[in-house]
Amino acid sequence: MKTRIDWVRRNCALLSSIEEEFASTRPFAGKTIGTGIHLEPKTVVLLLTLQRGGARIVATGNLNTTQAAAVQYLRERGVTVFGGPTTQFEEHRLNLEAVLDQRPDLLLDNGGDLFDLWRENRYSALLGGTEETTSGRMRLEPLRGELAMPILVINDSPIKQFAENEHAVGQSVLEAYMRITNRITNGQRVTVFGYGACGRGVAANFRAAHAKVSVVDLDPVKRLQAHLDGYDTPRRDAAIASADVIVTVTGRSGVLGPEDLGLFKDGVVIANAGHFPIEVDAKAIASSPEVDRRDLFEDAIEELRLADGRVLRILAGGHMVNLAGPRPMGNSIESMDLGFALQARCLEAVAVGRVDRGDCVVPVPRAINEQVAEAYLKTCYS
Ligand SMILES: NC(=O)c1ccc[n+]([C@@H]2O[C@H](COP(=O)([O-])OP(=O)(O)OC[C@H]3O[C@@H](n4cnc5c(N)ncnc54)[C@H](O)[C@@H]3O)[C@@H](O)[C@H]2O)c1
């Protein structure tokens, strides 16, 4: 029987054709690419595509998202993978250090961890690389002076913004909520914190699932956009107090914490879809003296009973909900194929010297966006 990874490989049309091309052009011949990215079926396909381009790949996962089958599949195909599934920051950091100890020529970073760590233990062979996320871009921008090498931010491509962040994250967060809780969305009051590309998709998908959605954003311009898109935009406290479901997707820390315990509606379900498990301070909430009882249900649901009888449910301990719970699939294959085609093309551009140190923490070049868009459209209309 073929595996899910084989299914994903078969449906990544863009990466398959890039893989074929790379097998003859070999843009990474003699080079090592280091990465710390969610290790799941779609990233497996990306890493194997880069390998076909001549790269030696050294990898580790991200916190709480590494899938054992993905690690095994990669190892069987000659990829060096450090560590396995973990939720421990310290263990994760040691795995990232192990990747950098291999002195990669290029980094495919996800959250800025590797470039940040490189500053503590510099070596001159590093040519540059890519950063996948918004959170990573925010972390690396202030470090431009120190990094001074080409780093292309995949997240800032318009393709990544609409294909993955908006459409695919929105769909997969709704899918994860239903898969983990198996609860109704119709008529539920859902509050989405953050109305960036991801928040827009999350709000739209819950609305399409017949929930009553409100949006909280610190930025009045985003609140206006949400308002004109037809969502309620109540004050933060009122939005929390009325919500049956709260999803955070801001990229910022401390969005919800123990200081909000007085506000939550009885039975509220709280999930985070932002990259890092920092948006909902799940640990501080659970250890608050107001919590009388904690029940852990299978499939990553924690229920907290407060002294006044109200109940709160937190999904996946505040880790990214769409890569948590039973049989997590993450975003759709095609949306990731698009984003990873951008990754492959950007790493190629850095490897062959098509970008330079002036391109440090900048969006994907327009020519690459156009190349990837044309390639995808060709798969739909040929
Ligand atoms: N789950 C996934 O599969 C997935 C995929 C892509 C990105 N992400 C992550 O999702 C997060 C959001 O990404 P994005 O591209 O939408 O970011 P973005 O920067 O475009 O939008 C974030 C929004 O949150 C708002 N915000 C910040 N702090 C807030 C607060 N305390 N309360 C309310 N609003 C607040 C900002 O004003 C902004 O409008 C990031 O962490 C990103 O890495 C997750």
The ligand as an SDF file (V2000), in Angstrom:
LIG
                    3D

 44 48  0  0  0  0  0  0  0  0999 V2000
   -1.4560   27.9190   11.1000 N   0  0  0  0  0  0  0  0  0  0  0  0
   -0.8470   27.9930    9.9250 C   0  0  0  0  0  0  0  0  0  0  0  0
   -0.8490   27.0500    9.1190 O   0  0  0  0  0  0  0  0  0  0  0  0
   -0.1630   29.2720    9.5660 C   0  0  0  0  0  0  0  0  0  0  0  0
    0.2190   29.5090    8.2290 C   0  0  0  0  0  0  0  0  0  0  0  0
    0.8020   30.7400    7.9090 C   0  0  0  0  0  0  0  0  0  0  0  0
    1.0630   31.6610    8.9190 C   0  0  0  0  0  0  0  0  0  0  0  0
    0.7310   31.3800   10.2080 N   0  0  0  0  0  0  0  0  0  0  0  0
    0.9830   32.2940   11.3320 C   0  0  0  0  0  0  0  0  0  0  0  0
   -0.2180   33.0200   11.6370 O   0  0  0  0  0  0  0  0  0  0  0  0
    0.1280   34.2500   12.3020 C   0  0  0  0  0  0  0  0  0  0  0  0
   -0.5700   35.4190   11.5960 C   0  0  0  0  0  0  0  0  0  0  0  0
   -0.1040   35.5010   10.2720 O   0  0  0  0  0  0  0  0  0  0  0  0
   -0.6350   36.6610    9.2860 P   0  0  0  0  0  0  0  0  0  0  0  0
    0.1100   36.4580    8.0060 O   0  0  0  0  0  0  0  0  0  0  0  0
   -2.1050   36.7320    9.2680 O   0  0  0  0  0  0  0  0  0  0  0  0
   -0.0480   37.9390   10.0600 O   0  0  0  0  0  0  0  0  0  0  0  0
   -0.3560   39.4900    9.8390 P   0  0  0  0  0  0  0  0  0  0  0  0
    0.7850   40.2140   10.4590 O   0  0  0  0  0  0  0  0  0  0  0  0
   -0.7380   39.7670    8.4290 O   0  0  0  0  0  0  0  0  0  0  0  0
   -1.6720   39.7430   10.7160 O   0  0  0  0  0  0  0  0  0  0  0  0
   -1.6940   39.6870   12.1090 C   0  0  0  0  0  0  0  0  0  0  0  0
   -2.7530   40.6560   12.5980 C   0  0  0  0  0  0  0  0  0  0  0  0
   -2.8780   40.4990   14.0160 O   0  0  0  0  0  0  0  0  0  0  0  0
   -3.0810   41.8010   14.5890 C   0  0  0  0  0  0  0  0  0  0  0  0
   -2.7020   41.7420   16.0000 N   0  0  0  0  0  0  0  0  0  0  0  0
   -1.4620   41.7480   16.5540 C   0  0  0  0  0  0  0  0  0  0  0  0
   -1.5500   41.6270   17.8930 N   0  0  0  0  0  0  0  0  0  0  0  0
   -2.8690   41.5500   18.1980 C   0  0  0  0  0  0  0  0  0  0  0  0
   -3.5890   41.4220   19.4140 C   0  0  0  0  0  0  0  0  0  0  0  0
   -2.9610   41.3330   20.5870 N   0  0  0  0  0  0  0  0  0  0  0  0
   -4.9310   41.3790   19.3560 N   0  0  0  0  0  0  0  0  0  0  0  0
   -5.5900   41.4610   18.1670 C   0  0  0  0  0  0  0  0  0  0  0  0
   -4.9490   41.5890   16.9780 N   0  0  0  0  0  0  0  0  0  0  0  0
   -3.6130   41.6300   17.0020 C   0  0  0  0  0  0  0  0  0  0  0  0
   -2.2240   42.7060   13.7420 C   0  0  0  0  0  0  0  0  0  0  0  0
   -2.6630   44.0560   13.8420 O   0  0  0  0  0  0  0  0  0  0  0  0
   -2.4210   42.1230   12.3340 C   0  0  0  0  0  0  0  0  0  0  0  0
   -3.4990   42.7400   11.6650 O   0  0  0  0  0  0  0  0  0  0  0  0
    1.6600   34.2920   12.2620 C   0  0  0  0  0  0  0  0  0  0  0  0
    2.1590   33.7610   13.4700 O   0  0  0  0  0  0  0  0  0  0  0  0
    2.0170   33.3630   11.1180 C   0  0  0  0  0  0  0  0  0  0  0  0
    3.3430   32.8640   11.2150 O   0  0  0  0  0  0  0  0  0  0  0  0
    0.1090   30.2180   10.5490 C   0  0  0  0  0  0  0  0  0  0  0  0
  1  2  1  0
  2  3  2  0
  2  4  1  0
  4  5  1  0
  4 44  2  0
  5  6  2  0
  6  7  1  0
  7  8  2  0
  8  9  1  0
  8 44  1  0
  9 10  1  0
  9 42  1  0
 10 11  1  0
 11 12  1  0
 11 40  1  0
 12 13  1  0
 13 14  1  0
 14 15  2  0
 14 16  1  0
 14 17  1  0
 17 18  1  0
 18 19  2  0
 18 20  1  0
 18 21  1  0
 21 22  1  0
 22 23  1  0
 23 24  1  0
 23 38  1  0
 24 25  1  0
 25 26  1  0
 25 36  1  0
 26 27  1  0
 26 35  1  0
 27 28  2  0
 28 29  1  0
 29 30  1  0
 29 35  2  0
 30 31  1  0
 30 32  2  0
 32 33  1  0
 33 34  2  0
 34 35  1  0
 36 37  1  0
 36 38  1  0
 38 39  1  0
 40 41  1  0
 40 42  1  0
 42 43  1  0
M  CHG  2   8   1  16  -1
M  END
$$$$
